[in-house]
Amino acid sequence: MRGFLLDLNRCTGCHACQLACSIQNDLGFENSWRRVYTHNPRLRPGVAAFHLSIGCLHCADPACMRSCPASAYRRDHGTGAVLLDAGLCIGCRYCHWACPFDAPRFSSQAGTMSKCTFCNDRLQEGKEPACTSLCPTGALKVTEVQDGERPASIPGFPSTGIGPAVRFVPLRSTGQGPEMAAVEEPPQAAADEARRDSTLPAKVTIESEWSLVFFSVAAALLVALAAEAISGSARIQASNFLAASLGTLLISALHLGKRLRAWRAILNLRTSWLSREVASYLGFAILSSAMFLLPRTAPLLAWPAVLAGFTALFCIDRVYESVSGYRWARLHSARTLLTGLFLFSILDLNLPVAGMAGMLKLVLYAYRQSWFKSRARALASAMRLLLGFVVPLAIWEVFPEWILPSVLVAEVIDRCEYYLDLDVVGIFRAQASRPMPHVVVQTGRWI
């Protein structure tokens, strides 16, 4: 399989490869599919400074292809290139979240994703990709990559199991220029400063994905309502429930670049958690609405509807777990599956279950606040604790009808904090809050 070879000692960060890519694909320099990232751009003492020229790495097991719900990706087995068909893309950006190398890019004008093609047409003609052919120092080349071979460990370059088709010539060691040696504990201040300088903005933000925040909380509430209608005495208007279910789904589609292609989101059930989320939620909405519209079918559809609903909540959680760089995403107080169970216990006024679910949420919330230092404001965190735990307990017997609104506000705050804390893997992102490997310059000055 063909891939890229990057010599870190030769790359000067001149951006010629980025320029060549933008010219070849008529993109404009700022929209180039290849980017040059600099580690330690301010030359902090004790930490290596170098450049990473990164485009799509056409992985053996591409995260973009596996995650795409619309099946818009394919591989050219002749060249090894992973290709995106923009005509099939729905613009959900999930491939961008999933790719640890930030290869897929969203075009706000086209409403779809785009990515490096490995200059597939040039490869088919026996030519090299534009980026390698224009590199003035010979730092970037095309090479043969053996199956199972892993690239060298490079600071800022995520370690993944998806088989990126890239290999690095590592930084010089003793006897090949300025003497350098790997150490485990750099001067902490210098390492922290270099890390902050190199870290890029988050891939997922509340501002860009507010509709998904709404969808996750609303889906948990609708599933809880359906479950309560089966097990409790709640009476739900069928038309209202159908309108709420479909309205929630339509609001979630607002973040899509191509909303009229939203139906394609269920085409990759085999590997995409996003496809599974949409399909299971649709199944829940249809079964629940049919159950309410046709009361005689309730005994037959009740449990399949609830099962589909909680499956949808589980899939929502898996969508974010699969792109997060931290395992704590699996133990978060804002998990939609846990939220659905908590809301159901409140609707059912089941104090023992609500107490256990609420205590679990409280413990997880306190743990995250202590160890992961949520960036949400202290006032919002205080409101989340007050409205989510203190108020419901205080008014449980006196004003039970106010418990649900109070808890819902708290859950929205918690879900917003979840997005603030979410660390989606990417170049100079996965290592942003954890120790990074590095090289210390012992003699001379190296850039």
C-alpha positions as CSV (number, residue, x, y, z in Angstrom):
1,M,0.0,0.0,0.0
2,R,1.3,3.4,-0.9
3,G,1.5,6.2,1.6
4,F,3.5,9.3,2.7
5,L,7.0,9.5,4.1
6,L,7.8,12.7,6.1
7,D,11.3,13.5,7.2
8,L,10.9,15.7,10.2
9,N,14.5,16.9,9.9
10,R,14.1,18.2,6.4
11,C,10.6,19.9,6.7
12,T,11.1,23.6,7.1
13,G,7.4,24.5,7.3
14,C,7.5,26.4,4.1
15,H,4.0,25.4,3.2
16,A,4.9,24.5,-0.4
17,C,3.0,21.3,-0.1
18,Q,-0.1,23.1,1.1
19,L,0.2,25.6,-1.8
20,A,0.6,22.7,-4.3
21,C,-2.5,21.0,-3.0
22,S,-4.6,24.2,-3.2
23,I,-3.5,24.9,-6.8
24,Q,-4.0,21.3,-7.9
25,N,-7.5,21.1,-6.5
26,D,-8.5,24.8,-7.0
27,L,-9.2,25.2,-3.3
28,G,-7.5,28.4,-2.3
29,F,-4.6,28.3,0.1
30,E,-6.6,28.6,3.3
31,N,-8.9,25.7,2.2
32,S,-6.1,23.4,1.2
33,W,-6.6,19.7,2.1
34,R,-3.0,19.6,3.4
35,R,-1.9,21.6,6.4
36,V,1.4,22.2,8.1
37,Y,1.3,22.1,11.9
38,T,4.0,23.4,14.1
39,H,4.9,21.9,17.4
40,N,6.3,24.4,19.9
41,P,6.1,27.4,17.5
42,R,7.6,29.8,20.1
43,L,10.7,27.7,20.6
44,R,10.2,27.0,24.3
45,P,13.4,25.8,25.9
46,G,13.7,22.1,26.5
47,V,11.0,21.0,24.0
48,A,11.5,20.1,20.4
49,A,10.2,22.4,17.6
50,F,9.3,20.8,14.3
51,H,6.7,20.8,11.6
52,L,4.1,18.2,10.6
53,S,2.8,18.2,7.0
54,I,-0.5,16.4,7.2
55,G,-3.2,15.6,4.7
56,C,-5.5,12.6,4.5
57,L,-3.4,9.5,5.4
58,H,-5.7,7.0,3.6
59,C,-5.7,4.7,6.5
60,A,-6.0,0.9,6.3
61,D,-9.2,1.1,8.5
62,P,-10.4,4.7,7.8
63,A,-12.4,6.2,10.7
64,C,-14.1,8.6,8.3
65,M,-15.5,5.7,6.1
66,R,-16.5,3.7,9.1
67,S,-18.3,6.6,10.8
68,C,-20.0,8.2,7.8
69,P,-23.7,7.5,8.1
70,A,-24.4,8.2,4.4
71,S,-21.9,5.7,3.0
72,A,-20.3,8.6,1.0
73,Y,-16.8,7.1,1.2
74,R,-15.1,4.5,-0.9
75,R,-11.6,3.2,-1.5
76,D,-9.8,2.9,-4.8
77,H,-8.1,-0.4,-4.3
78,G,-5.8,0.2,-7.2
79,T,-4.1,3.3,-5.6
80,G,-5.2,2.9,-1.9
81,A,-6.9,6.3,-2.0
82,V,-9.9,6.9,0.3
83,L,-12.3,9.0,-1.7
84,L,-15.4,11.0,-0.7
85,D,-18.4,11.5,-3.1
86,A,-19.7,14.9,-2.3
87,G,-22.9,14.1,-4.2
88,L,-23.7,11.5,-1.4
89,C,-22.5,13.6,1.6
90,I,-25.1,15.0,3.9
91,G,-22.7,17.4,5.6
92,C,-23.1,16.0,9.1
93,R,-19.4,16.6,9.9
94,Y,-19.2,13.3,11.8
95,C,-16.3,12.1,9.6
96,H,-14.4,15.2,10.7
97,W,-15.1,14.3,14.4
98,A,-14.0,10.7,13.8
99,C,-10.8,11.4,11.9
100,P,-7.9,11.9,14.3
101,F,-5.9,13.6,11.6
102,D,-8.4,16.3,10.7
103,A,-8.5,15.3,7.0
104,P,-12.2,15.8,6.1
105,R,-13.1,19.5,5.9
106,F,-16.5,21.1,5.8
107,S,-17.3,23.6,3.1
108,S,-20.0,26.0,4.2
109,Q,-20.6,27.1,0.6
110,A,-21.1,23.6,-0.7
111,G,-22.7,22.2,2.5
112,T,-20.7,19.1,2.2
113,M,-17.3,17.6,3.3
114,S,-14.2,17.5,1.2
115,K,-10.8,15.8,1.6
116,C,-7.5,14.9,0.1
117,T,-7.8,12.5,-2.8
118,F,-4.2,11.4,-2.8
119,C,-4.2,13.0,-6.2
120,N,-5.8,9.8,-7.4
121,D,-5.9,10.8,-11.0
122,R,-2.2,11.6,-11.0
123,L,-1.4,8.3,-9.3
124,Q,-3.3,6.5,-12.0
125,E,-1.2,8.2,-14.6
126,G,2.0,7.2,-12.8
127,K,2.7,10.6,-11.4
128,E,3.3,11.7,-7.8
129,P,0.8,13.7,-5.8
130,A,1.1,17.5,-6.2
131,C,2.2,18.0,-2.6
132,T,5.2,15.6,-2.8
133,S,6.3,16.8,-6.3
134,L,6.6,20.4,-5.1
135,C,8.3,19.8,-1.8
136,P,11.6,21.8,-2.2
137,T,13.6,19.9,0.5
138,G,12.5,16.3,-0.3
139,A,10.9,16.1,3.1
140,L,7.6,14.7,1.8
141,K,7.6,11.7,-0.4
142,V,5.5,8.7,-1.5
143,T,6.5,5.4,-0.1
144,E,5.4,1.8,0.2
145,V,3.7,1.1,3.6
146,Q,3.7,-2.5,4.9
147,D,0.5,-3.9,6.5
148,G,0.6,-3.8,10.2
149,E,3.6,-1.3,10.3
150,R,3.1,1.6,12.7
151,P,4.4,5.1,12.3
152,A,7.0,6.4,14.8
153,S,5.7,8.1,17.9
154,I,5.6,11.9,17.2
155,P,4.5,14.6,19.7
156,G,1.1,15.9,18.7
157,F,0.4,13.0,16.3
158,P,-2.4,10.8,17.6
159,S,-1.7,7.2,18.3
160,T,-4.5,5.2,16.7
161,G,-5.3,1.7,15.6
162,I,-6.6,2.6,12.1
163,G,-3.4,2.1,10.2
164,P,-2.5,5.6,8.8
165,A,-0.4,5.3,5.6
166,V,2.4,7.6,6.7
167,R,5.9,7.0,8.0
168,F,8.2,9.4,9.7
169,V,12.0,9.9,9.6
170,P,12.4,10.8,13.3
171,L,14.3,13.7,14.7
172,R,18.1,13.4,14.7
173,S,19.8,11.6,17.5
174,T,23.4,11.8,18.8
175,G,25.9,11.9,16.1
176,Q,23.6,13.4,13.5
177,G,23.6,17.1,14.3
178,P,22.7,18.8,17.6
179,E,22.5,16.2,20.3
180,M,19.0,15.3,21.4
181,A,17.6,12.7,23.8
182,A,14.1,11.7,24.8
183,V,13.3,12.2,28.5
184,E,10.2,11.6,30.5
185,E,10.0,14.7,32.6
186,P,10.7,18.0,30.8
187,P,10.7,21.4,32.5
188,Q,6.9,21.4,33.2
189,A,6.4,25.1,32.5
190,A,8.1,24.9,29.1
191,A,6.2,21.8,28.2
192,D,2.9,23.3,29.2
193,E,3.5,26.5,27.3
194,A,4.6,24.6,24.2
195,R,1.5,22.4,24.4
196,R,-0.8,25.4,24.7
197,D,0.9,27.1,21.7
198,S,0.4,24.0,19.5
199,T,-3.2,23.1,20.6
200,L,-5.9,23.8,18.0
201,P,-9.5,24.8,18.7
202,A,-12.1,22.2,19.6
203,K,-13.8,20.3,16.8
204,V,-17.2,20.3,18.6
205,T,-18.7,23.4,20.1
206,I,-22.1,24.3,21.6
207,E,-22.5,27.1,19.2
208,S,-22.2,24.9,16.1
209,E,-24.0,21.9,17.5
210,W,-26.7,23.4,19.7
211,S,-29.4,21.4,17.8
212,L,-27.7,18.2,18.9
213,V,-27.7,19.4,22.5
214,F,-31.4,19.9,22.2
215,F,-31.9,16.6,20.4
216,S,-30.1,14.5,23.1
217,V,-32.1,16.0,26.0
218,A,-35.4,15.9,24.1
219,A,-34.9,12.3,23.0
220,A,-34.2,11.2,26.6
221,L,-37.4,13.0,27.7
222,L,-39.5,11.4,25.0
223,V,-38.2,7.9,25.8
224,A,-39.0,8.5,29.5
225,L,-42.5,9.7,28.6
226,A,-43.2,6.6,26.5
227,A,-41.9,4.3,29.2
228,E,-44.0,6.1,31.8
229,A,-47.1,5.8,29.6
230,I,-46.6,2.0,29.6
231,S,-45.8,1.4,33.2
232,G,-47.6,4.3,34.9
233,S,-50.9,6.2,34.5
234,A,-49.6,9.0,32.3
235,R,-51.9,9.9,29.4
236,I,-50.2,11.1,26.3
237,Q,-52.0,12.8,23.3
238,A,-50.9,10.7,20.3
239,S,-50.8,13.7,17.9
240,N,-48.7,15.7,20.3
241,F,-46.3,12.9,20.8
242,L,-45.9,12.3,17.1
243,A,-45.4,16.0,16.5
244,A,-42.8,16.2,19.3
245,S,-40.9,13.2,18.1
246,L,-40.7,14.4,14.5
247,G,-40.0,18.0,15.5
248,T,-37.1,16.8,17.6
249,L,-35.7,14.9,14.7
250,L,-36.1,17.9,12.3
251,I,-34.4,20.2,14.8
252,S,-31.4,17.8,15.0
253,A,-31.1,18.0,11.2
254,L,-30.5,21.7,11.3
255,H,-26.8,21.1,11.7
256,L,-26.6,19.2,8.4
257,G,-25.1,20.9,5.4
258,K,-27.5,19.1,3.0
259,R,-30.8,18.7,4.9
260,L,-32.8,17.3,2.0
261,R,-30.4,14.4,2.0
262,A,-31.0,13.6,5.7
263,W,-32.7,10.3,4.7
264,R,-29.2,9.0,3.8
265,A,-28.2,9.0,7.4
266,I,-29.5,5.5,7.9
267,L,-27.4,3.9,5.1
268,N,-24.4,2.7,7.1
269,L,-25.9,0.6,9.9
270,R,-23.0,-1.9,9.7
271,T,-20.3,0.4,11.1
272,S,-21.7,3.9,11.9
273,W,-23.1,4.6,15.3
274,L,-24.8,7.7,13.9
275,S,-26.8,5.6,11.4
276,R,-27.8,3.3,14.3
277,E,-28.8,6.3,16.4
278,V,-31.1,7.7,13.6
279,A,-32.6,4.3,12.7
280,S,-33.3,3.3,16.3
281,Y,-34.8,6.8,17.1
282,L,-37.0,6.5,14.0
283,G,-38.1,3.1,15.1
284,F,-39.0,4.5,18.5
285,A,-40.9,7.4,17.1
286,I,-42.9,5.2,14.7
287,L,-43.7,2.4,17.2
288,S,-44.6,4.8,20.0
289,S,-46.8,7.0,17.9
290,A,-48.6,3.9,16.5
291,M,-49.0,2.7,20.1
292,F,-50.7,6.0,21.1
293,L,-52.7,6.4,17.9
294,L,-54.0,2.8,18.0
295,P,-54.6,1.8,21.6
296,R,-55.5,-1.7,20.7
297,T,-51.9,-2.3,19.5
298,A,-50.4,-1.0,22.8
299,P,-49.8,-4.5,24.3
300,L,-48.0,-5.6,21.1
301,L,-45.9,-2.4,20.5
302,A,-45.2,-1.1,24.0
303,W,-42.0,-2.9,24.9
304,P,-40.5,-2.9,21.4
305,A,-41.1,0.9,21.3
306,V,-39.4,1.4,24.7
307,L,-36.6,-0.9,23.7
308,A,-36.0,1.0,20.5
309,G,-36.0,4.3,22.5
310,F,-33.4,3.2,25.0
311,T,-31.4,1.7,22.2
312,A,-31.4,5.2,20.5
313,L,-30.1,6.8,23.8
314,F,-27.4,4.2,24.0
315,C,-26.4,4.9,20.4
316,I,-26.3,8.6,21.1
317,D,-23.7,8.0,23.8
318,R,-21.7,5.7,21.5
319,V,-21.6,8.4,18.8
320,Y,-19.6,10.6,21.2
321,E,-17.6,7.8,22.9
322,S,-16.2,6.6,19.6
323,V,-14.6,10.0,18.8
324,S,-13.5,11.1,22.3
325,G,-9.9,10.9,23.3
326,Y,-10.8,10.1,26.9
327,R,-12.4,7.1,28.5
328,W,-14.3,9.4,31.0
329,A,-16.8,10.0,28.2
330,R,-18.2,6.6,29.2
331,L,-18.7,7.7,32.8
332,H,-20.3,11.1,32.4
333,S,-23.3,12.5,34.3
334,A,-24.8,13.8,31.0
335,R,-25.0,10.4,29.3
336,T,-28.4,10.2,27.5
337,L,-29.1,6.7,28.6
338,L,-28.6,7.5,32.2
339,T,-30.6,10.8,31.7
340,G,-33.5,8.8,30.2
341,L,-33.6,6.4,33.2
342,F,-33.4,9.3,35.6
343,L,-36.3,11.2,33.9
344,F,-38.4,8.1,33.8
345,S,-38.0,7.6,37.5
346,I,-39.0,11.2,38.1
347,L,-42.1,10.9,35.9
348,D,-43.0,7.7,37.7
349,L,-42.4,9.4,41.1
350,N,-40.3,6.4,42.0
351,L,-38.2,7.8,44.8
352,P,-35.8,4.8,45.3
353,V,-34.9,4.6,41.6
354,A,-34.7,8.3,41.2
355,G,-32.5,8.5,44.3
356,M,-30.1,5.8,42.9
357,A,-30.0,7.4,39.4
358,G,-29.6,10.9,40.9
359,M,-26.9,9.8,43.3
360,L,-25.0,8.2,40.4
361,K,-25.3,11.4,38.4
362,L,-24.2,13.5,41.4
363,V,-21.1,11.3,42.0
364,L,-20.1,11.4,38.3
365,Y,-20.7,15.2,38.1
366,A,-18.6,15.8,41.3
367,Y,-15.8,13.5,40.0
368,R,-15.6,15.3,36.6
369,Q,-15.6,18.7,38.3
370,S,-12.7,17.7,40.5
371,W,-10.5,15.9,38.0
372,F,-11.4,17.3,34.6
373,K,-12.0,20.9,35.7
374,S,-15.1,21.7,33.5
375,R,-14.8,25.0,31.8
376,A,-18.4,25.9,32.4
377,R,-18.8,28.9,34.7
378,A,-19.1,28.3,38.4
379,L,-22.6,29.9,38.4
380,A,-23.9,27.4,35.8
381,S,-22.4,24.5,37.8
382,A,-24.1,25.7,41.0
383,M,-27.4,26.0,39.1
384,R,-27.0,22.5,37.8
385,L,-26.5,21.1,41.3
386,L,-29.3,23.2,42.8
387,L,-31.9,22.5,40.1
388,G,-30.9,18.9,39.4
389,F,-30.6,17.6,43.0
390,V,-31.4,20.0,45.8
391,V,-34.7,21.4,44.5
392,P,-36.2,18.0,43.4
393,L,-35.5,16.5,46.8
394,A,-36.9,19.5,48.6
395,I,-40.2,19.6,46.7
396,W,-40.7,15.9,46.1
397,E,-43.7,15.6,48.3
398,V,-45.0,19.2,48.1
399,F,-44.8,20.3,44.5
400,P,-44.1,17.1,42.4
401,E,-45.3,18.8,39.2
402,W,-42.3,21.2,39.4
403,I,-39.7,18.5,39.7
404,L,-39.5,17.7,36.0
405,P,-39.0,21.3,34.7
406,S,-36.3,21.9,37.3
407,V,-34.4,18.7,36.4
408,L,-34.7,19.4,32.7
409,V,-33.0,22.8,33.1
410,A,-30.2,21.1,35.1
411,E,-29.8,18.4,32.4
412,V,-29.5,21.0,29.7
413,I,-26.7,22.7,31.7
414,D,-25.0,19.3,32.2
415,R,-25.3,18.5,28.5
416,C,-23.7,21.8,27.6
417,E,-20.9,21.1,29.9
418,Y,-20.5,17.7,28.2
419,Y,-19.8,19.5,25.0
420,L,-17.4,21.9,26.6
421,D,-15.5,19.0,28.1
422,L,-15.6,16.8,25.0
423,D,-12.1,16.2,23.7
424,V,-12.4,15.0,20.1
425,V,-9.2,13.4,18.9
426,G,-7.2,15.3,16.4
427,I,-3.8,16.7,15.5
428,F,-2.4,18.5,18.7
429,R,-5.8,17.9,20.4
430,A,-5.6,14.4,22.0
431,Q,-2.5,15.4,24.0
432,A,-3.8,18.8,24.9
433,S,-4.4,17.9,28.6
434,R,-2.1,15.0,29.1
435,P,1.7,14.4,29.1
436,M,3.3,14.5,25.7
437,P,6.4,12.7,24.5
438,H,9.1,15.2,23.6
439,V,12.7,15.8,22.7
440,V,15.1,17.9,24.7
441,V,17.9,19.8,23.0
442,Q,21.0,19.2,25.0
443,T,23.5,21.1,22.9
444,G,23.1,23.8,20.2
445,R,19.9,25.1,18.9
446,W,17.6,23.2,16.6
447,I,14.5,24.3,14.8
